[in-house]
Amino acid sequence: MASPEKALADWVFITSRHLDKKQLQQDLLESKRIDRDTLQHLNKSLLSQIAASCRSKSVGYSIDIIGTL
């Protein structure tokens, strides 16, 4: 079973890879309706490791977005 961080990274990679940071934030919070509290409680360190391994700008953006919520 995937961790919440891995699930988010996979989802962002597959569905949102062509979005800029602002578009991705809007997509996560409004279109996909992910709760801010849920995002804030994700392990940013683990998400960073996942982003580095998949080399995705969008997954990297998700870390920045979580940090600003």
The first five atom37 places (N, CA, C, CB, O) and aatype in JSON, in Angstrom:
{
  "aatype": [12, 0, 15, 14, 6, 11, 0, 10, 0, 3, 17, 19, 13, 9, 16, 15, 1, 8, 10, 3, 11, 11, 5, 10, 5, 5, 3, 10, 10, 6, 15, 11, 1, 9, 3, 1, 3, 16, 10, 5, 8, 10, 2, 11, 15, 10, 10, 15, 5, 9, 0, 0, 15, 4, 1, 15, 11, 15, 19, 7, 18, 15, 9, 3, 9, 9, 7, 16, 10],
  "atom_mask": [
    [1, 1, 1, 1, 1],
    [1, 1, 1, 1, 1],
    [1, 1, 1, 1, 1],
    [1, 1, 1, 1, 1],
    [1, 1, 1, 1, 1],
    [1, 1, 1, 1, 1],
    [1, 1, 1, 1, 1],
    [1, 1, 1, 1, 1],
    [1, 1, 1, 1, 1],
    [1, 1, 1, 1, 1],
    [1, 1, 1, 1, 1],
    [1, 1, 1, 1, 1],
    [1, 1, 1, 1, 1],
    [1, 1, 1, 1, 1],
    [1, 1, 1, 1, 1],
    [1, 1, 1, 1, 1],
    [1, 1, 1, 1, 1],
    [1, 1, 1, 1, 1],
    [1, 1, 1, 1, 1],
    [1, 1, 1, 1, 1],
    [1, 1, 1, 1, 1],
    [1, 1, 1, 1, 1],
    [1, 1, 1, 1, 1],
    [1, 1, 1, 1, 1],
    [1, 1, 1, 1, 1],
    [1, 1, 1, 1, 1],
    [1, 1, 1, 1, 1],
    [1, 1, 1, 1, 1],
    [1, 1, 1, 1, 1],
    [1, 1, 1, 1, 1],
    [1, 1, 1, 1, 1],
    [1, 1, 1, 1, 1],
    [1, 1, 1, 1, 1],
    [1, 1, 1, 1, 1],
    [1, 1, 1, 1, 1],
    [1, 1, 1, 1, 1],
    [1, 1, 1, 1, 1],
    [1, 1, 1, 1, 1],
    [1, 1, 1, 1, 1],
    [1, 1, 1, 1, 1],
    [1, 1, 1, 1, 1],
    [1, 1, 1, 1, 1],
    [1, 1, 1, 1, 1],
    [1, 1, 1, 1, 1],
    [1, 1, 1, 1, 1],
    [1, 1, 1, 1, 1],
    [1, 1, 1, 1, 1],
    [1, 1, 1, 1, 1],
    [1, 1, 1, 1, 1],
    [1, 1, 1, 1, 1],
    [1, 1, 1, 1, 1],
    [1, 1, 1, 1, 1],
    [1, 1, 1, 1, 1],
    [1, 1, 1, 1, 1],
    [1, 1, 1, 1, 1],
    [1, 1, 1, 1, 1],
    [1, 1, 1, 1, 1],
    [1, 1, 1, 1, 1],
    [1, 1, 1, 1, 1],
    [1, 1, 1, 0, 1],
    [1, 1, 1, 1, 1],
    [1, 1, 1, 1, 1],
    [1, 1, 1, 1, 1],
    [1, 1, 1, 1, 1],
    [1, 1, 1, 1, 1],
    [1, 1, 1, 1, 1],
    [1, 1, 1, 0, 1],
    [1, 1, 1, 1, 1],
    [1, 1, 1, 1, 1]
  ],
  "atom_positions": [
    [[0.84, -1.17, 0.0], [0.0, 0.0, 0.0], [0.9, 1.24, 0.0], [-0.96, -0.01, 1.22], [1.87, 1.31, 0.75]],
    [[0.56, 2.19, -0.84], [1.37, 3.41, -0.97], [1.1, 4.36, 0.19], [1.07, 4.1, -2.3], [0.0, 4.42, 0.73]],
    [[2.14, 5.1, 0.56], [1.98, 6.14, 1.58], [1.17, 7.28, 0.97], [3.38, 6.64, 2.1], [1.08, 7.39, -0.26]],
    [[0.58, 8.14, 1.79], [-0.14, 9.29, 1.25], [0.76, 10.19, 0.38], [-0.74, 10.12, 2.4], [0.3, 10.76, -0.6]],
    [[2.02, 10.3, 0.76], [2.96, 11.12, 0.0], [3.2, 10.53, -1.4], [4.28, 11.26, 0.76], [3.22, 11.25, -2.39]],
    [[3.4, 9.21, -1.45], [3.62, 8.54, -2.73], [2.36, 8.61, -3.59], [4.03, 7.07, -2.52], [2.45, 8.82, -4.8]],
    [[1.21, 8.44, -2.98], [-0.05, 8.52, -3.72], [-0.24, 9.92, -4.31], [-1.24, 8.17, -2.81], [-0.63, 10.05, -5.47]],
    [[0.05, 10.95, -3.53], [-0.07, 12.32, -4.03], [0.92, 12.55, -5.17], [0.17, 13.34, -2.89], [0.56, 13.11, -6.2]],
    [[2.16, 12.13, -4.98], [3.18, 12.32, -6.02], [2.77, 11.62, -7.32], [4.54, 11.78, -5.54], [2.91, 12.2, -8.39]],
    [[2.29, 10.42, -7.22], [1.86, 9.68, -8.42], [0.7, 10.4, -9.1], [1.45, 8.25, -8.05], [0.66, 10.53, -10.32]],
    [[-0.24, 10.85, -8.29], [-1.43, 11.52, -8.83], [-1.04, 12.82, -9.53], [-2.45, 11.79, -7.71], [-1.52, 13.11, -10.62]],
    [[-0.19, 13.6, -8.88], [0.27, 14.87, -9.48], [1.06, 14.58, -10.75], [1.14, 15.67, -8.47], [0.87, 15.26, -11.76]],
    [[1.93, 13.59, -10.71], [2.75, 13.25, -11.87], [1.88, 12.85, -13.07], [3.72, 12.12, -11.52], [2.16, 13.25, -14.2]],
    [[0.86, 12.09, -12.82], [0.02, 11.58, -13.9], [-0.98, 12.63, -14.4], [-0.73, 10.34, -13.44], [-1.18, 12.76, -15.61]],
    [[-1.59, 13.36, -13.49], [-2.7, 14.23, -13.89], [-2.36, 15.71, -14.03], [-3.79, 14.1, -12.92], [-3.11, 16.46, -14.66]],
    [[-1.26, 16.15, -13.46], [-1.0, 17.59, -13.38], [0.4, 17.99, -13.81], [-1.24, 18.07, -11.99], [0.87, 19.06, -13.43]],
    [[1.05, 17.18, -14.57], [2.47, 17.43, -14.85], [2.74, 18.66, -15.7], [3.05, 16.24, -15.52], [3.88, 19.13, -15.75]],
    [[1.73, 19.2, -16.38], [1.97, 20.36, -17.24], [1.5, 21.67, -16.61], [1.28, 20.16, -18.56], [1.41, 22.69, -17.29]],
    [[1.19, 21.64, -15.34], [0.69, 22.83, -14.65], [1.84, 23.59, -13.99], [-0.38, 22.46, -13.61], [2.81, 22.99, -13.54]],
    [[1.71, 24.92, -13.93], [2.68, 25.67, -13.15], [2.25, 25.63, -11.67], [2.79, 27.16, -13.66], [1.23, 25.03, -11.34]],
    [[3.04, 26.24, -10.82], [2.81, 26.13, -9.38], [1.43, 26.66, -8.97], [3.89, 26.89, -8.62], [0.73, 26.02, -8.18]],
    [[1.05, 27.8, -9.49], [-0.25, 28.39, -9.14], [-1.4, 27.52, -9.64], [-0.36, 29.81, -9.73], [-2.38, 27.31, -8.92]],
    [[-1.29, 27.02, -10.84], [-2.32, 26.15, -11.4], [-2.42, 24.85, -10.61], [-2.03, 25.85, -12.88], [-3.52, 24.34, -10.37]],
    [[-1.28, 24.31, -10.2], [-1.28, 23.07, -9.43], [-1.95, 23.28, -8.08], [0.15, 22.57, -9.23], [-2.73, 22.42, -7.65]],
    [[-1.68, 24.4, -7.42], [-2.32, 24.66, -6.14], [-3.83, 24.73, -6.31], [-1.79, 25.98, -5.52], [-4.58, 24.15, -5.52]],
    [[-4.28, 25.43, -7.32], [-5.71, 25.53, -7.58], [-6.29, 24.15, -7.9], [-5.98, 26.51, -8.75], [-7.38, 23.81, -7.44]],
    [[-5.57, 23.36, -8.67], [-6.02, 22.03, -9.03], [-6.16, 21.14, -7.8], [-5.06, 21.39, -10.03], [-7.16, 20.44, -7.65]],
    [[-5.17, 21.16, -6.93], [-5.21, 20.32, -5.73], [-6.34, 20.73, -4.79], [-3.89, 20.38, -5.01], [-7.06, 19.87, -4.28]],
    [[-6.47, 22.03, -4.55], [-7.42, 22.5, -3.54], [-8.85, 22.63, -4.06], [-6.97, 23.82, -3.02], [-9.8, 22.4, -3.32]],
    [[-9.0, 22.98, -5.33], [-10.34, 23.22, -5.84], [-10.85, 22.07, -6.72], [-10.35, 24.5, -6.63], [-11.95, 21.56, -6.49]],
    [[-10.09, 21.67, -7.7], [-10.55, 20.62, -8.61], [-10.55, 19.25, -7.95], [-9.7, 20.59, -9.85], [-11.52, 18.5, -8.03]],
    [[-9.43, 18.93, -7.3], [-9.33, 17.61, -6.67], [-9.87, 17.6, -5.25], [-7.88, 17.15, -6.66], [-10.04, 16.55, -4.64]],
    [[-10.14, 18.81, -4.72], [-10.77, 18.99, -3.41], [-10.01, 18.31, -2.28], [-12.17, 18.46, -3.45], [-10.6, 17.67, -1.41]],
    [[-8.7, 18.45, -2.3], [-7.88, 17.92, -1.21], [-7.89, 18.96, -0.1], [-6.41, 17.59, -1.69], [-7.64, 20.14, -0.34]],
    [[-8.16, 18.52, 1.09], [-8.25, 19.4, 2.26], [-6.87, 19.97, 2.6], [-8.83, 18.63, 3.46], [-5.87, 19.26, 2.58]],
    [[-6.83, 21.27, 2.93], [-5.56, 21.93, 3.3], [-4.89, 21.23, 4.48], [-5.81, 23.41, 3.65], [-3.68, 21.03, 4.47]],
    [[-5.68, 20.86, 5.48], [-5.1, 20.2, 6.66], [-4.44, 18.88, 6.29], [-6.19, 19.96, 7.72], [-3.39, 18.53, 6.82]],
    [[-5.06, 18.17, 5.38], [-4.48, 16.9, 4.92], [-3.13, 17.14, 4.27], [-5.43, 16.19, 3.94], [-2.17, 16.42, 4.53]],
    [[-3.06, 18.16, 3.41], [-1.78, 18.47, 2.75], [-0.73, 18.92, 3.75], [-1.99, 19.55, 1.7], [0.44, 18.54, 3.63]],
    [[-1.13, 19.71, 4.73], [-0.17, 20.24, 5.71], [0.44, 19.13, 6.57], [-0.85, 21.26, 6.6], [1.54, 19.3, 7.09]],
    [[-0.26, 18.02, 6.73], [0.24, 16.95, 7.58], [1.07, 15.9, 6.84], [-0.92, 16.27, 8.25], [1.51, 14.91, 7.42]],
    [[1.29, 16.13, 5.55], [2.14, 15.2, 4.8], [3.61, 15.38, 5.19], [1.95, 15.4, 3.29], [4.02, 16.47, 5.6]],
    [[4.37, 14.33, 5.05], [5.79, 14.34, 5.36], [6.54, 14.99, 4.19], [6.31, 12.9, 5.64], [6.73, 14.36, 3.15]],
    [[6.96, 16.23, 4.36], [7.62, 16.97, 3.29], [8.96, 16.35, 2.91], [7.81, 18.42, 3.7], [9.36, 16.38, 1.74]],
    [[9.65, 15.79, 3.88], [10.94, 15.16, 3.61], [10.75, 13.95, 2.69], [11.61, 14.73, 4.93], [11.5, 13.77, 1.73]],
    [[9.76, 13.13, 2.99], [9.49, 11.97, 2.15], [9.03, 12.4, 0.77], [8.42, 11.07, 2.8], [9.45, 11.82, -0.24]],
    [[8.19, 13.42, 0.7], [7.73, 13.93, -0.58], [8.92, 14.48, -1.4], [6.66, 15.02, -0.38], [8.94, 14.32, -2.62]],
    [[9.87, 15.1, -0.75], [11.08, 15.6, -1.42], [11.88, 14.45, -2.01], [11.94, 16.4, -0.46], [12.38, 14.55, -3.14]],
    [[12.02, 13.37, -1.27], [12.74, 12.2, -1.77], [12.04, 11.61, -2.98], [12.87, 11.14, -0.66], [12.69, 11.22, -3.96]],
    [[10.73, 11.54, -2.92], [9.95, 11.0, -4.05], [10.1, 11.91, -5.26], [8.45, 10.85, -3.66], [10.29, 11.43, -6.38]],
    [[10.01, 13.22, -5.05], [10.15, 14.19, -6.15], [11.51, 14.06, -6.81], [9.93, 15.62, -5.65], [11.62, 14.11, -8.03]],
    [[12.55, 13.89, -6.01], [13.9, 13.76, -6.56], [14.04, 12.48, -7.39], [14.94, 13.76, -5.42], [14.72, 12.48, -8.42]],
    [[13.39, 11.42, -6.94], [13.52, 10.16, -7.67], [12.73, 10.14, -8.97], [13.07, 9.02, -6.79], [13.12, 9.46, -9.92]],
    [[11.63, 10.88, -9.02], [10.84, 10.87, -10.26], [11.16, 12.06, -11.16], [9.36, 10.85, -9.94], [10.67, 12.13, -12.29]],
    [[11.97, 12.99, -10.67], [12.42, 14.15, -11.45], [11.25, 14.9, -12.11], [13.4, 13.71, -12.52], [11.26, 15.15, -13.32]],
    [[10.27, 15.24, -11.31], [9.09, 15.93, -11.81], [8.98, 17.32, -11.2], [7.82, 15.12, -11.52], [8.98, 17.46, -9.98]],
    [[8.88, 18.34, -12.04], [8.71, 19.7, -11.54], [7.4, 19.82, -10.77], [8.74, 20.72, -12.69], [7.36, 20.46, -9.72]],
    [[6.34, 19.22, -11.28], [5.04, 19.32, -10.63], [5.05, 18.71, -9.23], [3.98, 18.65, -11.47], [4.47, 19.27, -8.31]],
    [[5.7, 17.59, -9.08], [5.8, 16.98, -7.75], [6.62, 17.88, -6.84], [6.43, 15.56, -7.84], [6.3, 18.02, -5.66]],
    [[7.66, 18.48, -7.36], [8.45, 19.45, -6.6], [7.62, 20.66, -6.21], [0.0, 0.0, 0.0], [7.73, 21.17, -5.09]],
    [[6.78, 21.12, -7.13], [5.89, 22.25, -6.83], [4.96, 21.91, -5.67], [5.07, 22.63, -8.06], [4.64, 22.78, -4.85]],
    [[4.52, 20.67, -5.6], [3.58, 20.28, -4.53], [4.22, 20.49, -3.15], [3.15, 18.79, -4.7], [3.52, 20.82, -2.2]],
    [[5.52, 20.31, -3.05], [6.22, 20.54, -1.78], [6.17, 22.02, -1.43], [7.69, 20.04, -1.85], [5.91, 22.38, -0.29]],
    [[6.43, 22.87, -2.41], [6.36, 24.32, -2.19], [4.96, 24.75, -1.79], [6.81, 25.07, -3.44], [4.79, 25.59, -0.91]],
    [[3.96, 24.17, -2.44], [2.57, 24.51, -2.14], [2.22, 24.13, -0.71], [1.61, 23.81, -3.12], [1.6, 24.91, 0.01]],
    [[2.62, 22.94, -0.31], [2.33, 22.48, 1.05], [2.99, 23.41, 2.07], [2.83, 21.02, 1.26], [2.42, 23.7, 3.12]],
    [[4.19, 23.87, 1.75], [4.91, 24.75, 2.66], [4.27, 26.12, 2.83], [0.0, 0.0, 0.0], [4.5, 26.79, 3.83]],
    [[3.45, 26.53, 1.87], [2.82, 27.85, 1.96], [1.4, 27.81, 2.5], [2.82, 28.5, 0.63], [0.78, 28.86, 2.68]],
    [[0.87, 26.64, 2.75], [-0.51, 26.54, 3.25], [-0.6, 26.85, 4.72], [-1.07, 25.15, 3.0], [-1.69, 26.81, 5.3]]
  ]
}
